[in-house]
Amino acid sequence: MAKLIATVGGLIICAGIDLLWQSRLQVRYWIETYLKFLSAMWRRQLPARVLSSGANLLPRPGSMQVLLGLGFLLVLGPALLLVSLTLVLYPR
């Protein structure tokens, strides 16, 4: 059972990597936006000044793909791997 869960976790991590690779242009946009937001916070400016145009706040195509890819890669896949590791170490 633990090997099956670990295999599924590994496949989910691979699916997250694939989703992020398919939306690599969107990832670049979100990283740039996040860095602008962080630098505005560092300079103690209002974040609204950085994101002043309303077009930046509209939903972008591919945003859900980035979110799912990050969720699979950083949350769901590793969680399944940790569950399988727990099942191996504590069989009862």
C-alpha positions as CSV (number, residue, x, y, z in Angstrom):
1,M,0.0,0.0,0.0
2,A,2.8,2.4,0.9
3,K,4.6,1.8,-2.5
4,L,1.4,2.6,-4.3
5,I,0.9,5.8,-2.4
6,A,4.5,6.8,-3.1
7,T,4.1,6.0,-6.8
8,V,1.0,8.1,-7.0
9,G,2.8,10.9,-5.1
10,G,5.7,10.8,-7.5
11,L,3.3,10.9,-10.5
12,I,1.5,13.9,-9.1
13,I,4.8,15.7,-8.6
14,C,5.6,14.9,-12.3
15,A,2.2,16.2,-13.3
16,G,2.9,19.5,-11.4
17,I,6.2,19.9,-13.1
18,D,4.5,19.3,-16.5
19,L,1.8,21.9,-15.7
20,L,4.4,24.5,-14.7
21,W,6.4,23.7,-17.9
22,Q,3.4,24.2,-20.1
23,S,2.6,27.6,-18.4
24,R,6.2,28.8,-18.1
25,L,5.3,32.2,-19.6
26,Q,2.7,32.7,-16.9
27,V,5.1,31.6,-14.2
28,R,7.5,34.4,-15.3
29,Y,4.7,36.9,-15.0
30,W,3.7,35.8,-11.5
31,I,7.3,35.8,-10.3
32,E,7.8,39.3,-11.6
33,T,4.5,40.5,-10.0
34,Y,5.5,38.9,-6.7
35,L,8.9,40.5,-6.8
36,K,7.4,43.9,-7.5
37,F,5.0,43.4,-4.6
38,L,7.8,42.4,-2.3
39,S,10.0,45.4,-3.3
40,A,7.0,47.7,-2.7
41,M,6.6,46.2,0.8
42,W,10.3,46.5,1.4
43,R,10.2,50.3,0.5
44,R,7.1,50.6,2.6
45,Q,4.9,51.8,-0.3
46,L,1.3,50.9,-0.7
47,P,1.1,47.7,-2.9
48,A,-1.7,49.4,-4.8
49,R,0.8,51.8,-6.3
50,V,2.8,49.0,-7.8
51,L,-0.3,47.3,-9.2
52,S,-2.0,50.6,-10.1
53,S,-3.4,49.6,-13.5
54,G,-6.6,47.6,-13.3
55,A,-5.5,45.3,-16.1
56,N,-3.0,43.6,-13.8
57,L,-5.7,42.5,-11.5
58,L,-7.9,40.9,-14.1
59,P,-7.7,37.1,-14.3
60,R,-5.0,36.0,-16.7
61,P,-5.4,32.9,-18.9
62,G,-3.3,30.1,-17.5
63,S,-3.4,31.3,-13.9
64,M,-5.3,28.2,-12.7
65,Q,-2.7,26.0,-14.5
66,V,0.1,27.7,-12.5
67,L,-1.8,27.3,-9.3
68,L,-2.6,23.6,-9.9
69,G,1.0,23.0,-10.9
70,L,2.4,24.6,-7.7
71,G,-0.2,22.8,-5.6
72,F,0.7,19.4,-7.1
73,L,4.4,20.1,-6.9
74,L,4.7,21.6,-3.5
75,V,1.7,20.3,-1.5
76,L,-0.2,17.2,-2.7
77,G,2.7,15.1,-4.1
78,P,5.1,15.6,-1.1
79,A,2.2,15.0,1.3
80,L,1.5,11.6,-0.3
81,L,5.2,10.8,-0.2
82,L,5.3,11.6,3.5
83,V,2.2,9.5,4.2
84,S,3.8,6.6,2.4
85,L,7.0,7.1,4.4
86,T,5.0,7.1,7.6
87,L,3.3,3.9,6.6
88,V,6.7,2.3,5.9
89,L,8.2,3.4,9.2
90,Y,5.2,2.7,11.4
91,P,3.4,-0.3,9.9
92,R,0.8,-0.6,12.6
